[in-house]
Amino acid sequence: MLPELVTEIPGPRSRELAKRLRGAESRNVTYCDAGWPVFWKRAKGVNVWDEDGNRFLDFTSAFGVTGLGHGRKELLEAMASQAEDLLHGMGDVHPTARKVELCERLAELTFGRWTGTPGRVLLVNSGFEAVEAAMKTARLATGRRGIAAFEYGYHGLGYGALTATAYDKFRAPFSDQLADLLEPLPYPGEDDSLDALRKKLSDLEPKKIGAILVEPIQGRGGKIVPPLGFLSLLREWCDQHGALLIFDEIYTGFNRTGTLFACEEEGVWPDLICVGKALSGGFPISACVGSEAVMEAWPESRGEALHTSTFLGHPVGCAMSLAALELHDSDELRERIRDSGAYLAAGLRDLKLGPVRGRGLMIGLELSEGAPLAGLLKKGLLFLADGPDGNVLSFTPPFEIQHQEIDHALAMVARCFAEG
């Protein structure tokens, strides 16, 4: 069943909650105006219901988290079972068996699959923390403080991650508090030459650069797919100059682009990989996974960890992640994602509204003006916008999206533009 068109968005309950939220929350967090937001109440599969009873098709997967679908039965069961036994633990002092199992599984699915030698894992809570763990690892392993990262790359907004985020709208208000670590690099599009990047890399002072940090496909930057050879070029530079290569796969990881990790499309392996979002399907947990040799840069714990937090290795998050990883480890799922992604991309190209790019179920439609998110919301569709100017309509639905639902969304997008 497809969502019906709704005329009152947001409805009275959402408007009331928005007013109350404005009175209690920092005004910079939740955007509220006459047509935005709705307040979620429940979700299942590819559908979300708001507090006013409206049903929406979700083309966001809740920031890419619920690729396996909202309310996935196996994840709910893992959460409930673990919470009944133990709701919280002491992750870096007295851990749980679930933490051991998750570290082993992540090590196996990354470096174990890629190189035959399992990696080593640092569990954290959010994506930016995984990036900061990787940055710390690079500092310890190389003795160098500099980070080369890409324009419009997005790695999170904590102060450490922000130093490596070459995205001015996030950096500018805090630039005078940020350490001078960043060397920005140009991110090439699929049809671009790599010459400009080669030139910029040749201009770097290698002795200052401890790592190159990169998204194998840019997410918030506008769903930018680089040309073949891009990751290989970065791998070669790092190997030549003794720097580490860090892949931020927080968004692209766990089948979003049709392979378990986006880097597998080119067959280039990092020294460190950051994962999160879809790792658990709904619980705040993430990880930095590194090769065994690189992670040896961390000293042996003597009772006080150098990088930890209260909720590290949370038993519920670990249990949900283990259940999610079993579901993600599926060739059939990846084939379905590639098929649905190709179908969606072809349908978007047929609309002739602008350039279409992406891979798997991570697709962007570049528009000449800002994406009409409020108009699509009124048509029962949940979308987000990407790109420096917010003009890339982002399609990242749950993996179980059906062709019929894609057709409906495409029709509503076309109708929205036809209505102006």
N, C-alpha and C positions, 0 to 999 in steps of 0.2 A: 504494500500500500504506500502510495506516494503522499507527501505532505500537501495539504490544501493551501491555497493562497489565503493569506490573512490580511486584514485591513488595518488592524490596530496593533502596531509594533513600535515601541514596547507597549504591552498591555498595562492595565491599572496596577496590578501587583508589582510588576517590574518597575514601573515609575515610582511607586511608593518606596521600594527597596533602594532605588537609585538615590532618592532624596535622603533617605536615612544614611546611606553609605557616604554620601557627600558630607554629611555632618560628622562623620566619625573617622574617615580614612584620609590620609594625605591626598591632596587634590591632584597630585601628579600621577597617581597609580591608575585608577579606572576612568576611562573616558566616558563621559555622560553628556548626551545632548538630546534633542527632541526625538531622535530616531534610534537611539543606542544607549545602553545595551539591553539585552534580555537577560534574565537571571535563570540559570539552569536549575532544574529540579531533579531530573533523572535522565538516564540514557541507556540505550541498549542497541548493540550492533552498530548500525550507521545512523541511528536516530537519537535525537536529543529533544526532551520536552522541557518547556520553561514553566515558570511559576504560574503563568496564566493558562496553561494547558495547550499551548501551541506546540506542534511537532515540526522539527527541522531535520533536513538531511545535513549531515556533518561532513564538510569537505576540509576540515582542519585536523581531524583526529586529535583534537584537544592539544594543539601545538606539536603534533606528531607522536604523542605518547600512546594513543590507543589504536595502533596499527592493527592489532589483533581483534579489535572491536570493543565497543563499550560493554562493560559488564560481562566479559568473557567468563564462562562458567568455570573453567579450570583455574583461572586466576582468583576468582572469588572463593573457591574451595580451598585453595592454598592459603589465602589470607585468613579465612575463618579458622582453619585447622591450626595454623601456627599461633594465631592470636589467643585461641583457647588454651594452648599449652604455655605460651610465653609471649607477652606483648612487648617487652623491652628487655634488652640485655646489656652487657658491658663489652662492647665490640672489640676494644683494644686491650682489655684486661682479662675478662673471663668470657670468651666468645661462645658462640653456639656452633653446633655441627653444620647448620645451614650456611654459616659464613665460610666454613672450610669447603663445602660442596660448591658454593657459588664461585669462589676463587678458582677452584680446580676447573670448573666448567668454562669460565671465561678464558683462562689460560689455554685450555684445550682448543676452544673455538677460534682463537686468534693465532698466536704464534705456534701452537701445537699443530694446527692445520697448515699454516703457511711455511713453517721452517722445520717442523719435526721436533722442535725443542719448546716445550710449554713456557709461556711467559710468567711474569710475576704481577700481582694485582694490588692496587691501592683502591679500596672502596671508599667512596665519599657519598654526598647526598644530592648534589645538583650538578648540572653540566659545567658551570663555571668553576666549581671546585675541582672537577676532573682536569680541566685545563690548567689550573694553578698547580695541581699535583704534578702534571707533566712538566710545567715550567721549572718547578723546584728540582725535579729529577734531572733536567737538562743542565741546570746550574751545577748540581753536584757531580754529574758525569763528565762535564767538559771544562768546568772552571770558568766559563764565560757567561756574561750577564745578558748579552744582547739577544733579541728575538726578531727574526724576519717573519713578517706576516703580510696578509694580502688586503688591499683596499676593498672595503665593504665586506670583509670577513666579519663574522659575528661569533664571538667566543664567550659571551656572557658579560655581566656588568659588575662583578666584584672587582675590587681595585687591582688585584693581580691580573685577572683576565683582561681587564680594561686596558692595561698597559700594552697588551698585544692585540687590541681590537682597533683596526685602522678604519674606523667609521666615525666621522667627525661629530655627528649629531649626538652620539653617546659619550664621546671623549671630551668634547669642547668645554662643558661646564666644570669639568674637574681636571683640566689639562695641567694646571699649575700644581696639582698634588700628585701627578703621575710620574713615576720614575722614567728617565729617558732611556728606554730599552728598545723601542720599536724602530725597525727599518721596514717601511712599507714597500710592497711589491705590487706590480700590476697583475690582475687576474684575467687571463685570456678567455674569450668566448670560444665556442666550438669551432668556428670558422676562422679564428684569428691565428696569426703566425706566433711562434714562440720567440721571435727575435727580440722583441722589446723586453721580455722577461730575461732572456740570456744576457742582454746588455746590462740590465739592472743588477743581476746576480754578479756579473763581472766587476761591477762598481763597489760591491760590498767589501768591507774589511773583514776577512774570514776570522781573524783572531779575536774579533769582538762578538761574533755570532755563535751562540750556543745551540740554537735550534731554528728550524723553519717550521712554522705552525700553519697548517692549511686544511681547509675543507675540501675533500676530493670533488665535491660538487657544492657550490655555494647555495645556501638555503635562503636566509633572510636577505642576502645580497641580491636576490632576484632569480633564483633557480638557474644559475649559470653553470653550464656543462663545459669543462675545458677540453681542448683538443687532445687527441691521443698523443702520448709522449710527454705530457705535462708532468705527471707524477714521476716518470722516469728521469726527467731533467732535474727535478728537485732531489731525487735519490742520488743521482750522480754527483751533484754539487755537495751534498752533505757528506758523502763518502770521501770525496776528494779533500774536503777541508776539515773533517773531524767534527762536524756538527750533527745533531740529532734531527731526524725527520719525525714530526708529530702530526698525526692525522686526527683532526676533530671530526669524528663520526657520530657525534651526539644526535644529530638530526638524520643523517643518512644511514646510520647503522641499523642492523636487524631488518633487512629485506626491503627497506623503503624504496630503494632504487632497483630492485629486482635481483640483487645478489645480497648475500648475508651482510657484507660490507661493501661500500661503493668502490674501495680501492681494488677489489678483486676483479673489476672489469678490465683494468690494465695490468693486473698481476704484479703490482709494486707494493712492497711491505714496508711499514714504518718501523721506527725504533720504539715509538710510543703511540698508543691509540686511546682516544677519549671516547667513552660511550655513556649513554644515559637515555632519556626520554622513553623509548619503547622497551628498554631493558626489563622493566617490571610490568609495564602495561598500566601503571596507575599509582605506584608508590614512589616517593622521592628517594631514588637511589641511583648512583652513577659510579663510574670506575675509570681509572687510568690503568691501562695494561701495558707493560713494557717487556722487551726481550730480557731474558735472564741476565745477559751480560750488562745491559744498561742499568737494570734495577739493582745490581750489586753495588752501585754508587751510594745507595742508602746504607748507613751504618747499622749494625746489629742493634736491636732494641735492648737497652739495659734497664727497662722499666718505665721509660718515658718516651713515647713516640714523638717524632719531630713533626709529623703531619697526621692529625687525627681530629675527631669531633665526637660529641656526646652520642650521636646517633649512628656512628660508623658501624657497618655490618648489621644493621637493624634486622632482627629475625624475621619480621613480617616482610620487609622488602626483599630479603634474601630468598624466602620461600616463594614469593610471587615471581621473582626473577628466574628462579630455577624452573618453575612451571612455564613461564613465558619462553625461555630458551628451548625447552623441549618442543614447543609449538613452532618456534621460528626455524628449527632445524628440519626443514621440509622442502625438498625439491618441488613438490606439487604446489606448495604455497608460492614459491618464487615464480614458477611458470604462470600461475594465475595473476600475480602482480604484473608481470611483463605483458601478459595478454590484455589486462584491463588498462594498463598504462598506455599501450599502443592504441587501443580503442578510444580512450579519452583524448589523446593527443591528435589523432586523426579527426575526431569530431570537432575539436577546437580549431584545427586548421581549416576545416570546411566552413566555419563561421566567418573567417576572414576579418577578424577584429584586430589582429596584430600578431607579431611573432610568437611562436609557441616553442618552448624548450623544456628540457628536463629529461628524466629517465625513470622508468618504473612508474610508481604512483607518487612521484614528486615532480609535478608539472607546473610551469608558470606561463601565463598569458600576458604578454607585455602590451599595455594600452597606452594610447597617446596622452590620456589624462588619468587622474586618480581612479582607483578601482571603486565601483559603486557598491560598497559593502552594505550600506543601509538599505538600498533598493533591493538587493538580493535577499537580505534578511526578511523583508516584507513578502518575498516570494517563497519563504520557507527554506532558505539555504544559508548555511553558516560558512563564511569564507574569511580569510585573512589576506592582507596585501603585503607584498615584499618589495624590495628594491629601494635605492636611496630616496626616490621620490614617491614611494608608495603606489606605483602605477603597474605593479606586476600582480595580477590576480593569481593566488596560490591554490593549487589543487593537490591536497594531500589527504584523501579520504581513508577511512579504515579499509583494510585489504579485502574485506568481504563485499565491497560495493559491487552492485550488479549492473550489467549493461543497461537495463531499463532505467535504473536510477541515474546513471550517467547521462542517458538520453534526456531525461527530465531536466537535469541540471543544465545541460547545454541549451535546451529550449528556453529555460528561464533566463539564462545569461543573454541569449539572443533577444528575448522579449524585453529585458531590462534596457538594453541599448536601443532597441527600436522605439521604446517609449521616451527615450532621452532622459 
